[in-house]
Amino acid sequence: MVVKNISIKDKVYRMLKEEKQGEESFSDVIEKLITKRKIDLKDFYGVLKDSTVLDELMEKIREYRSEARLRI
């Protein structure tokens, strides 16, 4: 395993230390935090299929586009 040294602010060190659980390494904590950020949009596929929110949103978009054409 290759090891790299990095410099971080004391405040960031304390924040990472608070995130650590048990025998978890700082590398594990950083990896966990970075991985959490990544969102797979496929997880949201179909989530609104039975909702009226999408229809309402599309209607609002049509209204705004219509109003924009009238102002030109």
C-alpha positions in Angstrom: 0.0 0.0 0.0 1.3 3.4 -1.0 1.1 6.0 1.7 0.9 9.8 1.1 1.2 12.6 3.6 -1.1 15.5 3.2 -1.5 18.8 5.1 -4.9 19.8 6.5 -6.0 22.6 8.8 -6.4 21.8 12.5 -10.2 22.4 12.2 -10.5 19.9 9.4 -8.4 17.4 11.5 -10.8 17.7 14.4 -13.8 17.3 12.1 -12.3 14.1 10.6 -11.5 12.9 14.1 -15.1 13.3 15.1 -16.2 11.3 12.1 -14.0 8.4 13.0 -15.6 5.3 14.4 -13.7 2.8 16.5 -10.5 1.5 14.7 -11.4 3.3 11.5 -8.5 5.1 9.8 -8.5 8.6 8.6 -8.2 7.2 5.0 -11.4 5.2 5.7 -13.2 8.3 6.9 -12.1 10.4 3.9 -13.1 7.6 1.5 -16.5 7.2 3.2 -17.2 11.0 3.0 -16.1 11.2 -0.7 -18.2 8.1 -1.6 -21.3 9.5 0.1 -21.2 12.5 -2.2 -21.6 10.5 -5.4 -25.2 10.0 -6.3 -26.3 7.6 -9.0 -29.2 9.2 -10.9 -30.4 5.7 -11.8 -31.5 5.3 -8.2 -34.1 8.1 -8.8 -35.5 6.6 -12.1 -39.3 6.4 -12.0 -39.6 7.9 -8.6 -42.2 10.5 -9.9 -44.1 8.2 -12.2 -47.2 8.0 -10.0 -46.9 11.7 -8.9 -48.7 14.7 -10.1 -45.6 16.8 -9.4 -44.1 16.2 -12.8 -47.3 17.1 -14.6 -47.5 20.3 -12.6 -43.9 21.2 -13.3 -44.4 20.6 -17.0 -47.5 22.9 -17.0 -45.5 25.7 -15.2 -42.7 25.4 -17.8 -45.3 25.7 -20.6 -46.8 28.8 -18.9 -43.4 30.5 -18.5 -42.5 29.7 -22.1 -45.8 31.1 -23.3 -45.3 34.3 -21.3 -41.8 34.7 -22.5 -42.9 34.5 -26.1 -45.6 37.2 -25.5 -43.0 39.6 -24.1 -40.8 39.4 -27.2 
